Amino acid sequence: MNAAQTNRALSAEILLALHAAGVRTICLCPGGRNAPLVLACDAARASFEVVSFFEERSAAFFALGREARDGRPVAVITTSGTAAAELLPAMLEAAHSGRRLIAVTADRPRRLRGTGAPQTINQLPLFAAAAVPVVDIDTPGELEGLPPRHGPFHLNVCFEEPLVEGVVESIAVGSPEEPPRERPWMETQDARRACQDFFRKVRHPLVLVSSLDPQDAHALAPWLASLDSPLYLESVSQLRDHRNLQEFSLHSGERLLLTPECRAACDGVIRIGGVPTPRFWRECEHWNVLHVSTVNFPGLATASPVVPLAAFREICADFAPKAGRTGPLFSRDRAAAEQLEKMLRAEPRSEAGLVRMLATRLADDARVFLGNSLPIREWDLAAPRQENHRTIHANRGVNGIDGLVSTALGLAGADRPTAALLGDLSALYDLAGLWPSGQLGEAEITLAVINNAGGQIFDRMFQHAAFLNTHQLRLRGWAEMFGWHYGVVAGPSDTFPAGSPRLVEVLPDAEATRRLADAYADLWR
């Protein structure tokens, strides 16, 4: 075979391997070096959803949204050089959150590495910071399939010239069985021993539940409902609004976790799901903690085993801790929650007040994506607790503000509405994220951006203007560039723009926001 024929065979082999691994969506970033893969993807559209991008970082974060939506691995295909390097942020997020993102990076021939040849870098260690396994191939037959992974994977493909010739015929991939999953890092019997050791030391745990997928949340809900332990349920746990968990759920916000009442009520922490959002988590270095997660990261500096979530689901019914001394904690929580409710009603134009209003307007069955920094915290604090059919998503692996628009669009589909709540700097960071909206068919999408003129979370942390990136930008032009409907919400009487996709620019009143923040802080003094 000549080089073009080898490239064609190699590309077809890669698509077969992706399909066998469970991939049904490919985020394609066309270029020169990956031309064989571009043509192969076009010939395999009967077997894959192929979404095209001009910007690789956006493509990779969109892929994370698709992976969360479908529960399947998603591939992103790039050309060589810095195009491949653009995937690093999303690969880091995938590694820390256990998302199955497969990077397929085209490369120039191996003999050109280290020569300074155009668009040639050493691509093999690009994702070493995320400890991502990499396979480097240039010949058909080298790829024996993709390993089962609960996390990202890197496939690097070297293509010789001529890259392509002739017409690529349709590529049929068949309908393979569901691919096997990666074995967990801990066997069930070892998980049981870790739990037994924890419960010998801890009689009165606080239960923190963070990022879970809906299936895991549904499976754990009966056990959580059987406990007398206080539950701090983040929105991304999928359990915050669960009807059967409200009796022992804490309602007044994360500040409660730092109170003397919490320290007196609890002698340990059970952390289920991703690394928690509250500031309290950093204090947990000094607590006995049982970690239960889908990824083997404790999220703390202290060396502690992490129990695989799948194993914990099997054995959790064997453990039934009793609180027994939570009366003062719940009394303070209920009193503070009542005061918080009054504050939100009194300041409807504050950020938290507007977040509360937005939460009441979103569809009952929406996929909701929450941005990092303030949006996820304000939703957890202010969104009404009412049973619904929503799923709540966020990029909480490394908590970045990049790629959030793209991830939100990756969640979109015609089956359910999609909504996102982001900060203004997050939106500005990912202006290219609206690009694929024209390829998403009849998906109903609402993107709400809180424009508070900069990074206001840093104002609360440091009280110094140098951290804020203050600006006077408005987002109407962004919406118009991509043909989105646009509207402004600044108070409870303002309505969403008609039509979809829609961009809602949320303009909170800075003084109302400050008054509410000060009043809420006074609750804990």
N, C-alpha and C positions, 0 to 999 in steps of 0.2 A: 504493500500500500504506500502511496505517496503521503505527504504530510497532511493534505486536506482530507484525504480518506481516513487517515488515522484520527484526526481531530473529530470527524463526523462520528466514527465508531465510539470514540472515547466519550463524546457528549451524550450519545444515546445510552451508553452504559451508565453514565451518571444519573440521567433521568430515571432509568429503571431502578437504580439503587435508591434514589430519593422516594420514589413511589412505594417501593417495598418497605421503606422505613416509616411510612405513614404520611408523607408530605402530600398535600393536595393544593397548597398555595405556594407559588414562586413569586418573589419580589425581584423583578428583573431590571438591572441597571445597564442598558446597552452601551457597548464601547467597541473599540477595535479588537483588542486581544481576546475578548470573550465572544467574538462573532460566531464561532461554532456553537456555543451554548445558546446564543440568542436565536439562531435559526432552528436549533433543536427544540427550544421551548415553543417557538411558533408552530412547529410541526406536531407538538404534543398538547395543544390546547384542549383537545377532547378529554384529556386526563388530568389537567391542572387548571386552576385559576391562575392566570398570569397577569400580574399588575406591574405596569411599567413606571419607572422613576428616572429622573435625571440626576438625583442627588442620593448618594449611597447611605448617608446617615439617616435620612428620613425613611428610606426603604427598610433599613434594619429595624427601626423602632416601629414602623407599621407592621412588620413581621411579628414583633412581640405582641401587638394587639390581636393579630390574627391567631397566634398561638393560644392566647388566653380565651379568645372567643370560641375556637373550635376544639380545643384540647388536643391538638395534633402538632407535630413539629412543622415548622415553616422554614423554607430555604430562601436565602437572598443571594443573588448571583451578581458579581461585579467583574469589571475588567481589572487590569493590573495596576501596581504602584500605589499612589496615595488613595486611589478609589477604594482599594481593599482596606487601607488603614482607617477609612472613615467608619468602618463597622465596629471599631473598638468600644465606643461607649455602650452600644447596645449589647455587645458580647459580654461586657462586664455586668450589665444589668441581668442578662440571662444567667450568667454563672452564679450570681448572688441570690437569684430568686427561683432557680431551678426551672428555667424556661428553655424549651427545646428549639433553639435557633441554630440553623445549619448555614454556615458561611461557605459559599462555593466561590473561590477567588481564582480567576484566570491569571496566568503568569507567563512570562517569557521563558525561553528555554533555560535549563539549569546552568548551562555553561556561561550565561551572561550575568549571573549573580556576582556581585562584588566588583563589576567592571565599570559601573557608572553609566551603563547603556540606558537610553531613554526609557522612561516608565518602568524601570527595573529596580526593585529593592529586594531585600531578603524578606519574603512574606511569611516564612515559616514561624518566626517568633512574634508575629504581630499581636497575638492574643495571649501571650505568655502570662501577662499580669492577671488574667482570668483563669489560668491553668487549663486552657482549652486544648483537648487532644487535636492533633493535626495529622493528616495523611497527605502526602505529596506524590502525585502520579503524573505520568506522561505517556503511558502506553496502555492500550486496551488489555483487559485481563488482570490488571493489578488490583482493581477494586473488587473485593469480595463481598461487598455490602457494607452498610453503615452500622456501627455498633449501637446497641440500645443505650440511650443516654437520657438521664434526667438532668439536662443542662445543655450547653452549647457544644458544637462540634465544627471543626474547620477542615474543609476539603480544598486543597490547593492543586490546580490543574495547569500543567505546562503545555503550551501549544506552540508548535513549530509553524513556520510559513512555507507555502501559502496556507492561510488560515482556512479558507473555504473555497469551494468550487461547485458549480452546478446547483441543482435544486435539492433541498432536503425533503424527502418524502415523509408522510405522516408517521409518527412514532406511537405504536400501541404498547401500553405498559401492562395491560391485564388488570385483574382484581385480586391482589394477594390477600392472604389472611392478615389479621391485625398483627403488627410487629411485636416482638417480645419487648418487655420493659427491663431496664437495668436492675440488677440485684441491689437491694439496700445495703448500706454500709454496716448494718448491725442486724444480727439474727433476732428473731422474736424472743428466744429464751434470754438473750443478753439484754434486750429491751426490758423484759420483765424484771430482771435483777436490778437494772438501773432505777426502775420505778419503785421497787421494794426498798432499795437503799434510801431513796428520797423520802418515802412516806414513813420510814422509821424515824427520820429526823424531824419531819414537818407534820404537824397535826392540824394546822389552821392556815391553809394556803390561800393566797390571792391568785386568781386565775386571770391571766392576760391572754386574750385571743386576738391575734392580728391576721395577716393575709392568709386566707384559705380559699380554695375553689369551692363552688357550691356543693359538689358531691361530698367532699370531706366535711364541710360544715353541717350538711344534713345528717351525716352519719354520727357526728359527735354531739349533736343537739340533745338527744335523750340522756346521755351521760351527764352533760352539763346541767340539765334540768333537774337531775337527781341530787345534785350537790347542795349543801348549805353554804358553800364558800362564796364570797363576793366575786362577781364577774365584771371585769372591765372588757367590754366587747367593742372593738373598733369596727368602723363601718366596713372595712375590707375583709372582716371575718365572715361576712354574709349573715351574721347572727345578731347584729345590734338591734334589729327591729323584731326579733323572733318573739312571738306571743308568749311562749312557755318559759322564756328566760328573763322576763322583766322583774320578777319578784326579788331576785338576788343580783340583778344588774345594777351597776353604779351609773347614775344619770347626770351628775353635776360637772363632769369634765375631769381632765387629767390632773388638775391641781389637787384634787382630793387625795390622790395617791401619795402626796408629799406631807400629809398632815399627821399629827401625833395619833389621831384615831386610827389611821391605817396601820401605822407601825405597831400599835397596841393590839390590833385585831388579827394581824397576820404574822406568821413566823417563817414564811417561805413563799415562793412564787412558782406557779406553773405557767410557763410560756408555751402557747400553742400557736403554730403558724409562723409567719415571718417575724422578723425583728420588730418589736413594738415601736410605735411612734412617740408615746409620751416621754417627756423629760425624765420621769421616774425611772425609766429603764437604765439610765446611767448610774443610778444609785444601787442597782441590783448587784453590782460587784460585791456588795457586803451582805447579800441575802443568800440563802439556800435556794437554788433555782433548778427546776426540772425543765429541760428544753425538749420540745416536741415539734418537729418540723419536717418538711420535705427536702430540705438541704442541710448538709452537715456543717452548719455554722452556728456556734453558740451566740454570737452577737455580743459577747462580753470577753474581757481579757482573761478572766479566770478559766482554767481548763476544766471543762465539764462535758460529759458525753451528751450527744444529741440523739434522742430516741426517734427513729423514723416514724412519721405520722401513720403510715400504713400499719406498722406493728402496734402502735398505740391504740389504733382503732380496734384491734383484736383483743387487747388485754385491759382496756381502761375500765370495763365494768367490774373488774376485780378490786378496784380501789375506790373507796368512798369516804374521803376525808370529811370531817364535820367542822363547821366554823366555831360555833359555841360561844364566841365572845365578840360578835360583830354588831351588837346593839348600838353603841355610840357611833360607830362608823356609818351605819345606815341612817341613823338619826341626823347626823351632819350632812350626809349626802342628800337626803330628801329635803331638808331645810334649804340647802344651797340650790338645789334644782328648782324649787319653787321661786326663789329669788331670781335665778337666772331667767326663768320664764317671764317674770315681770319686766326684767331689764330688756329682753328681746322685744317685748311688746312696746316698751317705751321708746326704743330706738330702732324703728323699722328701716331707717336709712343708713344704719351702720353696716359695716361689712358682714358681720355675723347675722344681722337682721335680714339683709338681702339674700344671704346664703340660705337662711331658713325659708324665705319666700320662694326662692328658686326651687328648693327641694319639694315644696308643695305643688309646684306646677309641672314638674317632669312626669312623664308617663309612668304609670304604676309598674310596667314591665320593662322599663328601660335598662339598658346596660349603661352604667354611670362610671365615668372615668374621672378620678380626682387628682388634681395636680399636687405636687409637693410644695413645701414651705407652708403658707397659710391655708390654702383651700382645703386640704385634707383635715387639718386641725379644726378649721371653722365648721366644716360639715359635721365632724364628730361631736363638736360642742353644741351646734345649733339646729341641725336638721331634726324635724319632728320624728318621734319614734312611733311608727305606725306600720302594721304588717303590710307587706307588699311583695311583689314578684321581681324586684330589681336585683341585679347583681352589681356589686361595687368593685371597681378595679383601680389599681394604681401601680406605678413603678417604684416599689419600695425596696428593691434589692440594694441599690446604692443611692437611692433618694435624690437623683439628679433632676434638674429642671430642663434638660435637653431632650428633644424628641417626644415631648408629651402630646403635642398636636397630632403627630404622626401615629403614636400608639392609640390615641382615641379613635382616629379614623380606621385603624386596623380592626377595631372592635365592631365596626359598623356592618350591618347586613339588612336585607329586606325583611327578615323575619321579626325583628324587634327594633324599636327606636334606640338610638344611641345619643347620649348626652355627655358632655365634659365640662368640668369646672376647673379653670386654670387661672394662674396669675398673669399679669401683663408681661413681665420679663420672660416667663416661660413661653408665652405666645410669640414674643419678638425673637426668641432664640430659635424658633422652629417655623419661620414664615413659609418655608417650602412645604410644610406639612399638609397644606390644603391641596397640593398638586393632584393626588390620586382621586379626589372626590368625584371627578367626572367619569371615573371608571367603576363606580360603585353602584350603578343601577338605581333602583328605587329606594335606597337606604334613607331613612329619616334621621337627620343628624342635627343636633343643637350643640353649638360650642359657645359656652358662656365664659367670658374673660373678665376677671375683676381688675379693672384699671384704676389702681390707687397711686399711679405716678411713680412707681419704683418698687424696690425691694423692701417693703415695709416691715417684714419680719425682722430685719436687721435694726430697724429703729427701736424695736422692743428689746433687742438683745444688747445693743451697744450705745444707743442714743447718740449716734454720731453720723453726720450727713455724708461722710466719705463712703459709707457702706451702701447708700441707697440707690445709686444710679437713677437719680431723679430725672424725669422727662415730662414733656407735655404732649406726647404723641397720642393720636386717636386712630382707631382701627377701621374706619369706614372704607378707606382706600384699599386696605388689604382684602376686605370682603368683596369690593367691586372688582378687584383684579382677577379674582377667581370665580366671579359670578354668583356669589353667595348673597342671600337675603340678609339685611342688616337692621339692627334696632338697638336702642339704648334703654336700659333699665336703671333708674335711680331711686325708685320708690315703689311701694306696694301697688299703686294704681297704674304703673306702666305695664304694657303688654309686650309679649314676644312678637317679633316680626312674623308675618304669615309666610308660609312656604318653607321648603327645605331644599338644600342645607341652609341653616341660619346661623349667623354670628350675633350673639347678644353681648354688647359691651356694657358691663356692670360698673356704674360709677357711684361708689359709696361716698357718703358724707364724712370727711375726715374728722370733724369735731364730734359727730355722733359716734364714730368708731372709737375715738379716744375716751369719750364719756363712758361708753359701755366697757371698754377695757379696764378703766380705772375702777368702776363700780364692781366689776367681777373680781379684780385683784383685792378689793376691800373685803370680800367675803372670806378670804383666807388669812387675814391678818389677826 
